[in-house]
Amino acid sequence: MTEFDLFSNLALGFGVALTWQNLMYCLIGALLGTLIGVLPGIGPVTTIAMLLPITFQLPPISSLIMLSGIYYGCQYGGSTTAILVNLSGEASSIVTTLDGYQMARQGRAGEALAIAAIGSFIAGCFGTLLIAAAGPPLAGMAQKFGPAEYFSLMVLGLVASVVMAHGSVLKSFAMIFLGVFLGLIGTDVDTGAMRYTFGVGELADGISFVSLAMGLFGIAEILRNLEAPEVDRSLLTNKVTGLWPKNSVLREAFPAVLRGTALGSVLGLLPGGGAVLASFAAYTVEKKLARDASRFGKGAIEGVAGPESANNAAAQTSFIPMLTLGIPSNAVMALMVGAMIIQGIEPGPEVMTKRPDLFWGMIASMWVGNLMLVVINLPMIGMWVSLLKVPYRLMFPAIVLFCCIGVFTLSNSSFEVYLAAAFGLMGYGLSKVGFEPTPLLLGFVLGPLMEENLRRAMRYAQGDPMVFVERPLSAVLLALGVVLLVAVLLPTIRAKREDVFVE
């Protein structure tokens, strides 16, 4: 793609993103994302899962712009809670609590919040530029994929998500297999036979993606948060001042912002990686590079600038495999794939050619949304502080009610509500014994797609399974999957991996 093509495509995207309707939904998404990031115990996965039923009534581009805004808006909002309350509103902001809260205790909360917002803005803009530049070549390459290559790519993606997942490798694989099994429940498209429904007629069309996501990431999260003790809100009585840092602080933080942006941009592409892995990796890098590592954990500005830049860059670049290959790299992207399917859009490289307005409109809206977030976040810090004073026990009944209404509206059936409740209890139980729900959701989304491409590849090869190793690209993808699997099962690497997650 030439430079002229890029500019003409971006012009098309801004023409879509700057319509009054899409600007309004971008603002709603940014505000909701910030709100969800600020309020501990909800998170982008839960929120997007709750809002999926609403997308039935919206135009595809408007709904996807809003859901995207929620995701990267959460990265901004999460820093507010981490810095002021020592609690991460969003998982990727956990590491920000280490130095951000210490800065707040020293009376430097405004400084920390400003650096987090500036770093997030720079990282978000760079990540979006990377999507615009890398998206078309990747989509062009993906259009040459056959069913064998797609099947192998999905296998590689699922294996990589296990490598990047926290906790036991065996438990992560178990979650993937359970997700694939749940995704295959319903009517077989080829034969019309009912599979694994156990005579329950409501399962003929399969398990609802929204019910599964709402249960695993909504209701289960609420149950987990009700167990958590109330947090210390003593700093919230102080007025946040000094929202523009001194030049010396900016000079100190700027290299960390650049390093965090570069690191997050790469890690956002990895299956199972995303914003959480990027923020922890950025903090580790800053600590290793610091002349005096003892400052970290005591209010080092680099401990805020690096991770906050990394998590926002990763949030942006995690859209690349979803938009170009149709492969979700994390739970949020799996929900985005679900939203596209709900809208009748097949995720993958065809989106760019068949729906260029949607592809480039989403990209342009990310620049607009990141600008909105900087403009609205710092001036509205007083409102976010007021919201943080509300105890979680007063909020969760409204969240549960909203979950139930959203699930019920899918098909006006109480069965969906019962299903979401069952998955909520299942998700809560799994978390208590150390099983992560994210691999399950990725398996649920990719399972039916893997089955479809497996069948197509076998039909083209007249039943010869060697087609997956005879086609060069498919063989390379499978080989990479095997290498990753063998590597993570080696005792030395497995021990090192567990040490990294503990640290």
N, C-alpha and C positions, 0 to 999 in steps of 0.2 A: 504494500500500500504506500503510495507516494505522500509527501507532505501536503500536497493540495487535497488529496482524498481525505486525509485526517481532518483538515480544517473544514472541508465541506460537510463531512459527517458530524463534526462538532457543531457546526452552524445548524444542521438539521436537529441535533439534540437540544440545543438551547432554544430553538423555535418551539419544540414540544414542551420543554421544562418550564419555560417562562410564560406559558398561558396561565391565566388567573386561576383556573381550576387546579392545575398541577402545582402551582406555587402554594396554593392553600393546603393541599395535601402534603406537600413537602414540609411546610411549617408545622402542620399537625403532627407529622411523624417526628420532626426534630424536637418539638415540645414534649410529646409523649415519651420519646426516647430519653430525654434529659430527666423527666419526671421519674421514669422507671429506674434510671440509673441512680438517681438520688435516693429513692425509697429503698431501703434494704429488704431483701427477701422476695423480690419479684423477678427482675431480670428480663432480657430481651426475648429469650425463648418462650417464657411463660406469656409475655405480652403479645408476641406475634401469634402464638397459638390461640390466645383468646380472641384476637381480632380477625383470624382467618374467615370466620363466617360472614363478617361484614364485607369482605372483598367480593362476595357473590354479587353485591349490589353496585359495585364500583367499576368504572372502565379499567381494563388490565393495567395500563401504564400508570394511572393514578394510584391504584392499590399497591403496585410494586414500589413506586416512589415513596409512598407513605411507610410501607414495611421496611424499606431500606433505611429511611430516615430514623426509624425507631432503633435499628441496630447500631448505626454509627453514633446516634445521639446518646445511646447508653454509655458509650465510652467516655463522652464528656461528663455526663451526670454522675457516673460512678466515682469520679475523683472528688466531688464535693463531699460525699459521705465519708470517703476514705480519709480525707484531710481533716474534716471537722469532728467526726464522731469515732474515728478509728475503726470503722466497719465498712466493708466493701459493699456498695449498693449493687455492683456488678462484679462478677468473678475476676475479670481482667484487672480490676483495681485493687485486688488484695495486696499486691506488692507496694502500692502507693501508700498504704497505711504506715509502712515502716518508717519513712522519713516525712511524709506529708503531715501526719498527726503530730510528730515532734516539732515540726515547724509551726503548726497551729498553737501548740503549748508555749512556744517561745514568742507568740504574738506576731508570727509571720504567715498567718493563714491566707491573707489576701495575696501575698507574694506567691505562695504555693499554688493557689487557685489560678492566678493569672498565667504562670508558667505552664500549668497543665493545659489551659485553654489554648494558649499560643502554640505549644508543641503539638497538640491534637489537630489544630487547624493546618499547620504546615504539613504534618504527616498525612492528613486526610486529602489535601490538595495533591500531594505527590503520589499517593496511592491511586487516586482517581486518574491522574495523568498516565500512570502505568497501565491501568485498565484500558484506557483509550489507545495506547500505543501497542500493547501486547495482545489485546483482544482479537483484532482482525487476523493477524498471522496464525494464532492458535485455532481460531474458528476455521480458517482456510485449511489448516492441516487436518483438523477433525473431520472435515467434509470428505476426506479421502478414506476415513475409517470404514471398514466393513463390520458386519455383526461380530466376527471373531475378534477384531481389535477392540470393539466396544466392551465385549465380555471380559477380555483380558484386562482392559483399563479399569473396569469396575472391581475386578478381583484385586488388582494392585491397590486401588483406593481403599478398599476395606482392610487389606493387610496393613497398609500404612497407617490407617486410623487406629489400629490396635497398637502399633509401635509407639504412636504419639499419645495414646490414652494413659491416664494415671491408673496405677494399680496393677493387678494381676493380668498377665497376658491371657491365661486360660479363661479367666472370667470375662475378659473383653471379647474373646472368640465366642464364648457361650452366648453373650448378648447379641452378637452379630447373627449367629445361627437362629436364635429366638426371633430376632427382627425379620430375617428372611422368611421364616416359617409363618409368622403373623401376616407378612405381606402376600403370601400365596393363598391365604384363606379366601374362599369365595368360589365363583364360577370360573372354570377353566375356559379361557377365550377360544381356544382351538377346538375343544371337544364338547363344550357346554356342560360338562360334568361338574357336580358340586364337590368341592374339596374342603375337608376339615371343618365343616360347618356343624357337625353333630346334630343335624336336624333343626337347627335354629334358622328360621326363614329370613330373619333380619340380617344374617351374615351372607346372604346369597351374593350381594355386591361387594363383599369383602369388609374388612374392618375400616372404619372411617379414619382417615389420617388425622383429622382434627380431634376426634375423640381420644386417639392414642396420644397425640402430642399434648393435649390439654391435661390428660390424666398424669402422664409421666413427668411433665415439666410444670404443670400448673398446680393441680391438687396435691401432688406429692411434695412439691416445694413448699406449699403452705403448711403442710403437716410438719415438715422439717423445721420451718421457721418458728412454729409455735413452741417447739422444744427449746429454742435458743433463749438465753437470759436477756433481759432488757439491757440496752447499752448505756454507757455514760454520756449524757447529753449536757454536761456542765459547761462546755465551751460554747454552746449555742446561745448562752445569755450574753455573750460578748459580741459587739458589732464588728463585722469584718471590714477592715480598712486596708489601705495601701494596695488597691487592686491593680496598680501598674508598677511593676518592679523597677528597681534602680538599674542603670546601665551596666554596672558591675555585675549584677545578678544575671542580666540577660547574656552578657559575654560568657559567664561561667556556665550557663545552661545551654547555650546554642550548640556547642559540639555534641552534647548528649542528645539533643533533639535530632540532629542529623544522623547520629549513629542509631538511635532508636527507630527513626524513620526507615533507614536502609534495612535494618534487621527485621523489623515488622513486615516490611513489604515482601520479603522473601518467605518468612515463616507463615504468612497468611495464605500462601499458596498450598501449603502442605495439608493433606487430609488429617483431621484430628488436631491440627495445630491451632491456627487462628490467634485471636487476641490474647487469650490467657497465656499460652506458651510464649508469645512474643514479649509480653510485659515482664515475665520472669526472666527470660533470656536477656533482655535489655538491662535489667537490674544487675544481673550477674556480670555482664560485660562492663558496666560502669564501675562496679566495685573492683573488678580485676585491673582496670586501667587507671584507677585513682591513685594519686601519689600517697594519699593518706586514707586507706580503706577504713580506718577506725571511725571516720566521720559518718559513715553510713549507719543508719539506724538512730542517728542523733539529730537529723535535720539537714542532710545533704541535699542541695537543690537538684543535683544530677539524679538522685534517687527518685525524684518526681518527674523530671523532664524526660529522661530516657524511657521509662516504662509507659508513661502516658502517650508519648509519641509513637512508641512501638505498637501499643494496642490499637490505636486508631488507624495506623497504616495497615496493620494486619486485617482489621475489620473491612477496609476498602478492598484490599487485594484478594480477600477470600471470595469475592464475587467473580474473579476471573475464571476459575474452573467451573463454576456454576453456570455462568453466562455462555462460555465458549464450548464446554464439553458436556454440560448437563450433569456434572458430577458434583454433589455437595461436599464441601470440605469440613463442615462442622454442623452442629444441630440447627443453627439459625439458617444456614444455607439449605439444609434439608427442608425446613419449613418454607423457604422461598421457592424451592422446587415444587412443593405441595401447592403453594399459592398459584404458581404458573399452570399447574395441571388443572386446578379448580377453574381457572379462567380459559381452559381449552387450548393452552399453549404448550407445545412439546419442547421441554428444555433441551438445549444443545446448540450446535453450530447453525442450524437452520433459522434460529431466532434472528441472527444478524442479517440474513438475506431476505427472509420472508417478512420480518417485522423490524426493519431498521429504525423506525420511529421509537419503538419500545427500547431497543438496545441502546441507542445513542441518547434517547431521552432520559433513561435511568442514569447514564454516565454524567450527563450535563447536570442533572438534578443533584448529584453528589457534591459538585462544586457549590451550587446554590445552597444546599443544605448545610455544608460546612461553614459557609459565610454566615448563614442565619444563626448557627449555633454560637459562634463567637459574639455576634451582636446581641443575642438574647440572654446568653448565659451569665456573663459578668454583671450586667445591670440588674438582673433578676435574682442575684444571689440571696438577697434578703427574703424573697418569697420561698426559695428552696430551703433556707434555714428554718423558716416557720413550719414548713411541711415536715422537716426532720423531727420536730418536737412532738408529732402525733405518734403515740405508741402503736406498735404493730397489731396489738390485740384489738384495737378499734378499727383497723383497716381490713383485716382478713375476711370478715363476713361479707363485705361489699365485693371483694375479689372473688370469693366462692360463688356468690350470686351471679356475677357477671360471667363467670366460667359456665355455669349451668344454663344461663340464657343463651349464650353463644352456641353451645353444643346442641341445645334443643332446636334452635332455628335451622340447623342443618337439614333436617327432614321432618320437623314437627313431631318427633318421636321421643318418648321418654326412654326408649331403649338406649339411645345414644348417651343420655345422661348417666344411666346405670353403667354403661360401658366405660365412660370417662372415669367414674368413681372407682370402678374395679381396677382400671389401669393406674389410677392414683394410689390406691392401696398397694398394688403390685410394685409401683415405682418406689414408694416409701419403704416397703419391705426389702427390696433389692438394695437400696442405698444403705440400709442398716447392716447388711452383710457384705458390703464392699463392692457391689456391682454398679458400674456406671451406666446410665440410661442412653448416653449419646450414641455408642456403637449400635444399640438396638434400633434407634431411629434411623441411622444411616442404612442398616440392613433392611429395614422395613421399606425405605424409599427405593433402594437399589435392587432389592430382591426380585420384584416383578420385571424390572428392566433387564436384569441379568438373565432371567428365564427366557424372556422374549428373544434376546440376542443369541442365547445358547441354541434355542430351537431354530432360529433363522440360519445360523452358521451351520448347524448339522444338516438342515435341508439342502443348503447350497452344496455341501460336501457329500451329499448322499449317505449320511450317517457315519462318515469317517471322522473320528475325534482328532486325528492327526492334523486337521485343518488349523488347530490352535497353535501348533508348533511349526507348521510348514510355512505359514505366512510370517515373514520376517518381523514386522512390527509387533504382531501378536506374541510371537515367541520372546521378543525382547521384554515386553511388558510382564509376561508371566515369569520370566527369569528374574526380573527385578523384584517381583513379589516373593519368589522363593528365596532370593538372597536376603531380603528384609526379614522374612520369617525365620530363616536359619540363624541370622545374626542375633535376633532378639531372643532366641531360645538358647544361645550359648551362655553358659553359667557366668562368665566374666562380664559379658555385655549386659546380661539381665541384672546382675548385681549393680553395675555402674548406673544403669537406667533407674533402678529403684533408689539409689543414692541421690541422683539428680532430682527426682520428684520429692524426696524427703527434704532436701535442702531448699 
